[in-house]
Amino acid sequence: MKNKKQIHNRVLEKQKKRLLTERQRVKDQARHIKGFFRKRQHPIKILGYTSRSFWLVLIPLTRSLISMRFDLATWLKGWWLDIVVIILIFGYAFLRWYFITFSIQTDHIKTRTGYFGLLETKIYYSQICSISASQGALYRPFRAFKLYIDTNSGSTSSSDINLAFKQSDVNRLFAYAKSEKNDKLKFTYKPKKASLLVFSLLFSSTLSGVILFATLIIQASRIVGRELEERFFYTFNEFMKTLAIKLPRYIIMVALVIILGWLYSFLVNLARHWSFTVSRVDDKFIIQSGIITKRAHILSADKINYVDIQQSFLMKIFNICSVQIHCSGYGKAKREIAALIPISTFSEVSSSLKMLMPDVPIPNIQLKPRLRNIMRFLWPPIILCLSIPVIAFVLTHFLPDWNEMIRFVAIIAEIPAIWLLIVKIASAYTTGIGFNDNFATLSYCKFYKFHNVVVEKDKISKLSYLQTPFQYLKKNCNLKFYTQGESINCHTVKNFPLEKANTYLYDNNITKI
C-alpha cells in the first residue's frame, strides 16, 4: 500500500510540474508576442517635445495664478492668450508622441517617426554598433530611460534612433541585443575611485567648463527671470570689492571665470564617470557609469574601429594612460568621453586590454622620424612663443592705456605656448608606426595629447602622403591614415624619410591610395 501511494504521489508531482512548466511557457510566449506589438514612448517624452518657450510662458503663468490666490476667472481674463499658446504647444507635443511608435522583435527593432509616423526605420541587432541608455534624475522617479541606437551608416551628430523607453522595454531590448551564447562573464574591469578622481582632474576642460557654466546661468535666468542674473552679478561685484585693493578687477574676473569653469567641468566629468565598470560578455562590451545620470552602453566588439591609448605630457611622466575606443554612438553625447579604461598605469592597462580585447595586439613601433629633423616638430610652437610678445609689444604701442591688461594676457597666453613647445620636443622621440600581420600602431601627437592608435589593417580605408615645400627638399613626408566608421577620422604621423616610408609600407602590404 505504501509503495502504491508513493508511486501515486510521484505521478501527481510530475503532473503538477508539467502544468507549471506549460503555464510558464504560455506566459513567456505571451510576453514574447507582446514585444512584437507597436508601442509608444514613455509619456515623459511629451515634455521633451515641448519647446523652450513652453517653460518661459508656463512659469510666469503659474506665478500669476499664485499671486491672484487662485482666482481662476480673473486669471483667465488676463492671461487667456498665454494659456492658448501653452495648450497649442502641449497639443503639438502630444501629437508627436502619439504618432511615434516602435516594436522590439527578436532580431531587429523597428520604429515609426516623423510627422504622423510616416518614416519607418528598421535596424537589425547584428548591424548595431552601440546601444546607450541614460536615466537622469528627472527620469528616475518615472522609471524612464533615454535610448540611443547607432550604426556606422548614421549621422555623426545625431543617433539613428533616439527615443524614451520604459524600463521593461529597455530590459527586453538589451536582452535581445546581447544574445549571449552563455551567461558566463568573461572579464570585468572596474577602476579605483582614486583613479576616476585623477581621470576627471586631467580630462576637465576649462574652456568647455566656462561655456557650460555660462549656458547654465543664461538658461536659468531665462526660466526664473532676471533676479538670478542680478543676484549673481551683485555677489560677484561685492566679492571683487573685497579683493580689489590688492589685485586689479579684471585679473580677479578672469581668474574666477577660469576657476569656476574648470571646477564645473571637473564635477561634470566626475559625476559622469563615477562607478565606471566595463564587462566583456561574448562579443559585447557592457559599460556602466554615472552617479546623477546613470548610463549603460552595449557595444559590439567587432564594430570598434580602433583603440586609442591617450596620454598628456604629465601622464607620460608618471607612466599612466587612458584607453579610449572609437565606436559609432559611444562618446557622441555632449561632454562624454569614449573611455574603455578611464585611467591606469601602463602595465595595468596592457594586462586589462589583453583580457578585454585578446584579439587586439599592440605592435611595436618600427619606423620613426630621423632626430636630425627635430626642428620640423618645433617650428610651429617656436613661432607661437615668439609671436605672442611681439603682438603684445605692438598693442602696447598703439593702446598705451591698456598696457597692464595686455601684459597680463600675454603672460597668460605664453604659458600654454611654452608648454606646447615642451610637448612637441617629447613627440619627436615618441612618433612612429608599427605593423604586424593584421594590426597597425600609429603613434603621434596632436596638440597637447599623445595618441597610440591600434587599428586593424582592413579598417584603414585610405593612406595619403603629404609634403610641405621644406619636406620636399629634404625628401621627407607626413603620412595620413584614414579609418572607416560613422565619421572620417584622420591620423597624421609626421616627418618620415619618404623612401624609407615607401619601402616599409610596401613590405607590410599598405599601399598608397
ChimeraX attribute file (.defattr): number of C-alpha atoms within 10 A of each C-alpha:
attribute: neighborCount
match mode: 1-to-1
recipient: residues
	/A:1	6
	/A:2	7
	/A:3	8
	/A:4	9
	/A:5	10
	/A:6	11
	/A:7	12
	/A:8	11
	/A:9	12
	/A:10	12
	/A:11	12
	/A:12	12
	/A:13	12
	/A:14	11
	/A:15	12
	/A:16	12
	/A:17	12
	/A:18	12
	/A:19	12
	/A:20	12
	/A:21	12
	/A:22	12
	/A:23	12
	/A:24	12
	/A:25	12
	/A:26	12
	/A:27	12
	/A:28	12
	/A:29	12
	/A:30	11
	/A:31	12
	/A:32	15
	/A:33	12
	/A:34	14
	/A:35	18
	/A:36	15
	/A:37	13
	/A:38	14
	/A:39	17
	/A:40	20
	/A:41	21
	/A:42	20
	/A:43	16
	/A:44	18
	/A:45	21
	/A:46	19
	/A:47	14
	/A:48	12
	/A:49	16
	/A:50	19
	/A:51	13
	/A:52	12
	/A:53	13
	/A:54	18
	/A:55	16
	/A:56	14
	/A:57	15
	/A:58	16
	/A:59	14
	/A:60	15
	/A:61	17
	/A:62	12
	/A:63	11
	/A:64	16
	/A:65	17
	/A:66	12
	/A:67	11
	/A:68	12
	/A:69	10
	/A:70	12
	/A:71	12
	/A:72	11
	/A:73	8
	/A:74	12
	/A:75	18
	/A:76	13
	/A:77	9
	/A:78	12
	/A:79	13
	/A:80	12
	/A:81	11
	/A:82	16
	/A:83	16
	/A:84	11
	/A:85	15
	/A:86	19
	/A:87	13
	/A:88	14
	/A:89	16
	/A:90	18
	/A:91	14
	/A:92	16
	/A:93	18
	/A:94	17
	/A:95	14
	/A:96	20
	/A:97	25
	/A:98	16
	/A:99	17
	/A:100	22
	/A:101	19
	/A:102	24
	/A:103	19
	/A:104	22
	/A:105	19
	/A:106	16
	/A:107	13
	/A:108	17
	/A:109	20
	/A:110	18
	/A:111	21
	/A:112	19
	/A:113	20
	/A:114	11
	/A:115	11
	/A:116	13
	/A:117	16
	/A:118	12
	/A:119	11
	/A:120	13
	/A:121	13
	/A:122	14
	/A:123	17
	/A:124	14
	/A:125	22
	/A:126	13
	/A:127	14
	/A:128	22
	/A:129	25
	/A:130	27
	/A:131	25
	/A:132	26
	/A:133	23
	/A:134	20
	/A:135	22
	/A:136	17
	/A:137	11
	/A:138	12
	/A:139	18
	/A:140	15
	/A:141	9
	/A:142	14
	/A:143	15
	/A:144	25
	/A:145	26
	/A:146	20
	/A:147	21
	/A:148	21
	/A:149	25
	/A:150	27
	/A:151	24
	/A:152	20
	/A:153	14
	/A:154	17
	/A:155	14
	/A:156	16
	/A:157	10
	/A:158	14
	/A:159	21
	/A:160	20
	/A:161	20
	/A:162	15
	/A:163	22
	/A:164	26
	/A:165	24
	/A:166	19
	/A:167	17
	/A:168	11
	/A:169	19
	/A:170	18
	/A:171	12
	/A:172	16
	/A:173	22
	/A:174	17
	/A:175	12
	/A:176	16
	/A:177	23
	/A:178	18
	/A:179	17
	/A:180	14
	/A:181	9
	/A:182	8
	/A:183	9
	/A:184	10
	/A:185	11
	/A:186	11
	/A:187	15
	/A:188	16
	/A:189	17
	/A:190	13
	/A:191	16
	/A:192	14
	/A:193	14
	/A:194	10
	/A:195	14
	/A:196	21
	/A:197	18
	/A:198	14
	/A:199	20
	/A:200	23
	/A:201	17
	/A:202	16
	/A:203	16
	/A:204	21
	/A:205	19
	/A:206	19
	/A:207	14
	/A:208	15
	/A:209	24
	/A:210	20
	/A:211	13
	/A:212	17
	/A:213	18
	/A:214	14
	/A:215	12
	/A:216	12
	/A:217	13
	/A:218	15
	/A:219	12
	/A:220	14
	/A:221	15
	/A:222	16
	/A:223	18
	/A:224	14
	/A:225	15
	/A:226	13
	/A:227	9
	/A:228	16
	/A:229	15
	/A:230	12
	/A:231	11
	/A:232	12
	/A:233	11
	/A:234	12
	/A:235	11
	/A:236	13
	/A:237	14
	/A:238	11
	/A:239	12
	/A:240	18
	/A:241	11
	/A:242	10
	/A:243	12
	/A:244	15
	/A:245	9
	/A:246	7
	/A:247	11
	/A:248	13
	/A:249	14
	/A:250	13
	/A:251	14
	/A:252	15
	/A:253	14
	/A:254	11
	/A:255	11
	/A:256	14
	/A:257	18
	/A:258	17
	/A:259	15
	/A:260	15
	/A:261	22
	/A:262	21
	/A:263	19
	/A:264	21
	/A:265	25
	/A:266	22
	/A:267	15
	/A:268	19
	/A:269	24
	/A:270	22
	/A:271	18
	/A:272	21
	/A:273	25
	/A:274	20
	/A:275	17
	/A:276	23
	/A:277	18
	/A:278	22
	/A:279	19
	/A:280	21
	/A:281	21
	/A:282	18
	/A:283	15
	/A:284	21
	/A:285	22
	/A:286	19
	/A:287	20
	/A:288	21
	/A:289	19
	/A:290	20
	/A:291	15
	/A:292	15
	/A:293	16
	/A:294	20
	/A:295	21
	/A:296	19
	/A:297	23
	/A:298	24
	/A:299	25
	/A:300	23
	/A:301	18
	/A:302	10
	/A:303	20
	/A:304	19
	/A:305	22
	/A:306	23
	/A:307	24
	/A:308	23
	/A:309	22
	/A:310	21
	/A:311	22
	/A:312	19
	/A:313	18
	/A:314	12
	/A:315	19
	/A:316	16
	/A:317	9
	/A:318	10
	/A:319	13
	/A:320	18
	/A:321	25
	/A:322	22
	/A:323	23
	/A:324	20
	/A:325	20
	/A:326	21
	/A:327	26
	/A:328	28
	/A:329	28
	/A:330	23
	/A:331	16
	/A:332	16
	/A:333	14
	/A:334	6
	/A:335	16
	/A:336	13
	/A:337	17
	/A:338	18
	/A:339	21
	/A:340	23
	/A:341	23
	/A:342	25
	/A:343	28
	/A:344	22
	/A:345	15
	/A:346	18
	/A:347	11
	/A:348	14
	/A:349	19
	/A:350	15
	/A:351	12
	/A:352	17
	/A:353	19
	/A:354	14
	/A:355	15
	/A:356	22
	/A:357	16
	/A:358	10
	/A:359	10
	/A:360	16
	/A:361	18
	/A:362	20
	/A:363	17
	/A:364	14
	/A:365	17
	/A:366	11
	/A:367	17
	/A:368	21
	/A:369	22
	/A:370	13
	/A:371	11
	/A:372	8
	/A:373	16
	/A:374	16
	/A:375	13
	/A:376	15
	/A:377	19
	/A:378	18
	/A:379	13
	/A:380	14
	/A:381	21
	/A:382	15
	/A:383	12
	/A:384	17
	/A:385	20
	/A:386	13
	/A:387	13
	/A:388	16
	/A:389	17
	/A:390	11
	/A:391	12
	/A:392	17
	/A:393	16
	/A:394	10
	/A:395	15
	/A:396	16
	/A:397	11
	/A:398	10
	/A:399	11
	/A:400	10
	/A:401	10
	/A:402	12
	/A:403	15
	/A:404	12
	/A:405	14
	/A:406	19
	/A:407	16
	/A:408	14
	/A:409	14
	/A:410	17
	/A:411	14
	/A:412	11
	/A:413	15
	/A:414	18
	/A:415	11
	/A:416	15
	/A:417	19
	/A:418	16
	/A:419	14
	/A:420	22
	/A:421	21
	/A:422	15
	/A:423	23
	/A:424	27
	/A:425	15
	/A:426	16
	/A:427	24
	/A:428	24
	/A:429	14
	/A:430	18
	/A:431	22
	/A:432	22
	/A:433	26
	/A:434	20
	/A:435	24
	/A:436	14
	/A:437	10
	/A:438	13
	/A:439	20
	/A:440	26
	/A:441	26
	/A:442	24
	/A:443	25
	/A:444	22
	/A:445	25
	/A:446	13
	/A:447	11
	/A:448	17
	/A:449	18
	/A:450	25
	/A:451	25
	/A:452	23
	/A:453	21
	/A:454	24
	/A:455	23
	/A:456	20
	/A:457	18
	/A:458	12
	/A:459	16
	/A:460	20
	/A:461	14
	/A:462	15
	/A:463	17
	/A:464	14
	/A:465	17
	/A:466	15
	/A:467	17
	/A:468	12
	/A:469	9
	/A:470	11
	/A:471	18
	/A:472	12
	/A:473	9
	/A:474	13
	/A:475	15
	/A:476	24
	/A:477	23
	/A:478	20
	/A:479	22
	/A:480	17
	/A:481	18
	/A:482	17
	/A:483	23
	/A:484	16
	/A:485	23
	/A:486	19
	/A:487	16
	/A:488	10
	/A:489	16
	/A:490	15
	/A:491	18
	/A:492	20
	/A:493	21
	/A:494	25
	/A:495	26
	/A:496	23
	/A:497	19
	/A:498	20
	/A:499	11
	/A:500	13
	/A:501	21
	/A:502	15
	/A:503	11
	/A:504	17
	/A:505	16
	/A:506	12
	/A:507	10
	/A:508	15
	/A:509	11
	/A:510	18
	/A:511	12
	/A:512	13
	/A:513	8
